[in-house]
Amino acid sequence: MPRAADAAAHLLRNAHESLPKGELQRKLEAAERDGRQLRVKLGLDPTAPDIHLGHTVVLQKLREFQELGHRVVLIVGDYTARVGDPSGRSSTRPVLTGEEIDANARTYQEQAFTVLRDDPELLEVRRNGEWLDMRAEELFRLARVATVAQILERDDFAKRYREGRPISVLETMYPLLQGYDSVAIESDVELGGTDQTFNLLLGRDVQRAYGQPEQAILTMPILPGIDGVEKMSKSLDNHVGVAVGPDEQFGRTMRLPDDAMDVWFRLLAIPDPGSAHPRDRKRALARGVVARFHKLDGEPFTDLDADAAALDGRVLQLGKRHFRRLERA
């Protein structure tokens, strides 16, 4: 395992921000000194059946922590999904049924394993329904951690409040519930997108209120969708799914605007051919996406130099390999 300073520098590559400044390295130094693993947390709410490339940006960063010997705690938010994370939302989320949440949770976990190492020494999967179905007394204690004014400082809440749009009391509890997740699993580090910064910082407040050391925070940039503008989202139909076929992955990636390719290469850690023609760069990007999630005849699909034959955005063949022969990785 590399020394703490080198490990911190490695983990900060491609990250947006580490808060408080220097805290991640201090956590790594303490873990090195004490000979223990850090507990690195990520929460995913199963509000849709599948994950997409946008989710894999932070999952890949979790994988880097695993490669350094630390323990990832993946929290499937089966309980918080009933509330719905309001981050970046301009309206209240629709309520999902328990059956929908359970079905989504199963596929989320399966698809996350296409990126994470499924090693019991390096991965722990929990559902926050284990601890969030709490007594009223405990809920009241949690609610006292933050003020209404503090919660309304969030950009999305503040905007909705100014515009007179509904904000449910339940939604205002979401950041506190997420913070309690950190208490329940004794998180050392929490990861999330830049739209999660408020929630992650509030998690430190919740840990402090419960007498725990406060977690370090590492935020990752948001991957734009195939429109090149908005955050990748299934609801905007600008996503590339992890579980879809290779032809759809390739074809949807090829719809990405040229000026968005740099950020995709960087955040997805796919080798960039650099000075190649934009069309060739985009094909290399699309082939890299396919190679990550699919295999051919039981072997990893690694032929990144083959040309692609496509019709109406649907890839029919890559080199001599027809996509109907490709399997899920």
Long-range contacts (C-beta under 8 A, 24 or more apart in sequence): 1-32, 1-68, 1-69, 2-68, 3-32, 4-28, 4-29, 4-31, 4-32, 7-68, 10-64, 10-68, 11-61, 11-64, 11-65, 11-68, 11-218, 12-218, 14-61, 14-220, 14-221, 14-266, 14-267, 14-269, 15-61, 15-218, 15-219, 15-220, 15-221, 16-194, 16-219, 16-220, 16-221, 17-194, 17-197, 17-217, 17-218, 17-219, 18-216, 18-217, 18-218, 18-219, 19-197, 19-200, 19-201, 19-216, 19-217, 19-219, 20-216, 20-217, 23-216, 23-217, 24-189, 24-216, 24-218, 26-216, 27-188, 27-189, 27-216, 31-70, 31-188, 37-69, 37-70, 37-71, 38-65, 38-70, 38-71, 38-188, 38-189, 39-70, 39-71, 39-73, 39-185, 39-186, 39-187, 39-188, 39-189, 40-65, 40-70, 40-71, 40-72, 40-73, 40-187, 40-188, 40-189, 40-190, 40-191, 41-72, 41-73, 41-75, 41-181, 41-182, 41-185, 41-187, 41-189, 41-190, 41-191, 41-215, 42-72, 42-73, 42-74, 42-75, 42-190, 42-191, 42-192, 43-75, 43-76, 43-77, 43-80, 43-128, 43-178, 43-181, 43-192, 44-74, 44-75, 44-76, 44-77, 44-108, 44-112, 45-77, 45-80, 45-81, 45-84, 45-85, 46-76, 46-77, 46-78, 46-81, 46-101, 46-104, 46-105, 46-107, 46-108, 47-81, 47-84, 47-85, 47-93, 47-96, 47-104, 48-104, 48-234, 48-235, 49-103, 49-104, 49-107, 50-107, 50-108, 50-111, 50-234, 50-241, 50-242, 50-243, 50-244, 51-108, 51-111, 51-112, 51-241, 51-242, 51-243, 52-232, 52-234, 52-239, 52-240, 52-241, 52-242, 53-223, 53-232, 53-239, 53-240, 53-242, 53-268, 53-289, 54-222, 54-223, 54-225, 54-231, 54-232, 54-233, 54-239, 55-112, 55-242, 56-115, 56-242, 56-268, 57-193, 57-220, 57-221, 57-223, 57-267, 57-268, 58-191, 58-192, 58-193, 58-220, 59-112, 59-115, 59-116, 60-115, 60-268, 60-269, 61-191, 61-218, 61-220, 62-115, 62-116, 62-191, 63-115, 63-116, 63-117, 65-189, 66-116, 66-117, 66-119, 66-122, 66-123, 67-117, 69-122, 70-122, 71-121, 71-122, 71-123, 71-124, 72-116, 72-122, 72-123, 72-124, 73-124, 73-125, 73-126, 73-185, 73-187, 74-109, 74-112, 74-116, 74-123, 74-124, 74-125, 74-126, 75-126, 75-127, 75-128, 75-181, 75-185, 76-105, 76-108, 76-109, 76-125, 76-126, 76-127, 76-128, 77-127, 77-128, 77-178, 77-181, 78-102, 78-105, 78-127, 78-128, 78-129, 79-127, 79-128, 79-129, 79-132, 79-133, 79-177, 80-128, 80-132, 80-174, 80-177, 80-178, 80-181, 81-105, 83-170, 83-171, 83-173, 83-174, 83-177, 84-171, 84-174, 85-174, 85-178, 85-199, 86-154, 86-156, 86-157, 86-167, 86-171, 86-174, 87-154, 87-156, 87-195, 87-196, 87-198, 87-199, 88-156, 88-195, 88-231, 89-156, 90-156, 90-159, 90-160, 90-165, 91-160, 91-165, 91-166, 92-166, 92-167, 92-168, 92-171, 107-243, 111-242, 111-243, 114-242, 114-292, 114-293, 114-329, 124-185, 126-184, 126-185, 128-177, 128-181, 128-184, 130-184, 131-180, 131-181, 131-184, 132-177, 132-180, 132-181, 142-176, 142-177, 142-180, 142-206, 143-173, 143-176, 144-209, 145-176, 145-179, 145-202, 145-205, 145-206, 145-209, 146-175, 146-176, 146-202, 146-205, 148-172, 150-202, 151-175, 153-198, 154-198, 155-198, 174-199, 175-199, 175-202, 175-203, 176-202, 176-206, 178-202, 178-203, 179-203, 179-204, 179-205, 179-206, 179-207, 180-206, 182-206, 182-207, 182-212, 182-215, 183-207, 183-210, 183-212, 186-212, 187-215, 188-213, 188-215, 188-216, 189-215, 189-216, 189-217, 189-218, 190-215, 190-216, 190-217, 190-218, 191-217, 191-218, 191-219, 191-220, 192-217, 192-219, 192-220, 193-219, 193-220, 193-221, 193-222, 194-219, 194-220, 194-221, 194-222, 195-222, 195-231, 220-267, 221-263, 221-267, 223-263, 223-264, 223-267, 223-268, 224-260, 224-263, 224-264, 226-252, 226-253, 226-255, 226-256, 227-257, 228-256, 228-257, 228-259, 228-260, 240-289, 242-293, 243-328, 245-323, 245-326, 246-290, 246-293, 246-294, 246-301, 246-315, 246-318, 246-323, 246-326, 247-314, 247-315, 247-316, 247-323, 248-314, 249-286, 249-289, 249-290, 249-293, 249-294, 250-286, 250-287, 250-289, 250-290, 250-308, 250-310, 250-315, 250-318, 250-323, 251-286, 251-310, 251-313, 251-314, 251-315, 252-313, 253-282, 253-285, 253-286, 253-289, 254-282, 254-283, 254-286, 254-310, 254-313, 255-313, 256-282, 256-285, 258-282, 261-285, 268-292, 271-304, 283-307, 283-308, 287-318, 290-318, 290-326, 292-329, 293-328, 293-329, 294-326, 294-327, 294-328, 294-329, 295-326, 295-327, 295-328, 295-329, 296-321, 296-325, 296-326, 296-327, 297-325, 297-327, 298-327, 300-329, 301-326, 301-329
